[in-house]
Amino acid sequence: AMNMCGMAKEYDDAPSEEKNPWIVSISIIREGGVEKCKGAVLTPHFILTAAHCFNIDDQAHQIKVETNDRKRYKVINVISHPNYNVNAKKPKIAEFYDYDIALVEIGDMNKKPGGKEEKIEFSSKVRPICIPCTEGTTRALRKKVAQTTCDEHEATLLKWGLVEAMFITQEDNQLTRKDVTIKTGDQKPVCNRDALKAPLYADVKDVNEVVTDRFLCTGGTEPHVNAFTCKGDSGGPLVINHRQRYIQVGVISWGVTNLCLNNIRQPFAKAESRDFHTNLFKVLPWLESKLKEDGLGFL
Ligand SMILES: CO[C@H]1CCN(Cc2c(C)cc(C)c3[nH]ccc23)[C@H](CO)C1
């Protein structure tokens, strides 16, 4: 049962690390400074994050992964989705975030034969989150392993309309949950349309040029005020709490407005503060091809 995904401490004054044990911090050390992203633990060797956190010339040794127990792990590989290319629509569209998703592989490049294998040690502060269309998620949804399909996962998790979800951010050294609603069905176009309020996309005619089918849309203030992401939240998981089991349905990719300077969040969201997340249901073959080797059972 140790490997049951998406389980966390639920009691009110549990430490925030034990309430959100799948969150990891990713630091990319560069000449000009350190870029910070978030990620989620999927298996002992793989973390899921955003591809835009990395530059083409980042080497593995520049990337540091730290779990909630402050342990730091060596990165042996970053596997970005093959269709991700931030420059794909230049010069018209300066930044293009389609397929903004990556797997960070933990291990020991100079593993001595018989040496201790480097892998993420699970504990009360470090545990994997569930991802769609895996056996672990079928169990987390309390459905029968034999009959449950990936489509049923999607129908259960991404119902039509407003879907309650959350992301995790770091505030005063605490992991804080931020509530959002994923706009599906008739709410989706209304949410997507605000992408054109981003300065970089002011001249874009058709919103579908920048908000592709790979995105989930959250944020804004109608009908409820949603939390908004900061740049530093990039790569973190968009999570649905299904009867106290946590399932990741998206990876935080980009936001329309930068309501955070030096990661200090402004107090109030705006109608156009929308955020876009890479939808895991849209990249399953890629996820499976990398993760089945590390024991994740896909449907
Ligand atoms: C289309 O143009 C915009 C793309 C996103 N950009 C920054 C950004 C990134 C990269 C990632 C996450 C998670 C963000 N959350 C809020 C802003 C933000 C800026 C917006 O400020 C320009």
The ligand as a Gaussian input file, in Angstrom:
#p B3LYP/6-31G(d) Opt

LIG

0 1
 C        1.362000      35.055000     -23.394000
 O        2.266000      35.875000     -22.655000
 C        2.403000      35.560000     -21.291000
 C        2.857000      34.130000     -21.082000
 C        3.121000      33.873000     -19.570000
 N        4.069000      34.812000     -19.035000
 C        4.571000      34.562000     -17.683000
 C        4.065000      33.344000     -16.943000
 C        4.625000      32.077000     -17.156000
 C        5.699000      31.877000     -18.196000
 C        4.172000      30.964000     -16.416000
 C        3.167000      31.088000     -15.478000
 C        2.700000      29.896000     -14.693000
 C        2.585000      32.357000     -15.286000
 N        1.588000      32.733000     -14.443000
 C        1.375000      34.061000     -14.625000
 C        2.227000      34.556000     -15.568000
 C        3.016000      33.477000     -15.990000
 C        3.697000      36.221000     -19.271000
 C        2.518000      36.685000     -18.453000
 O        2.954000      37.429000     -17.394000
 C        3.417000      36.512000     -20.719000

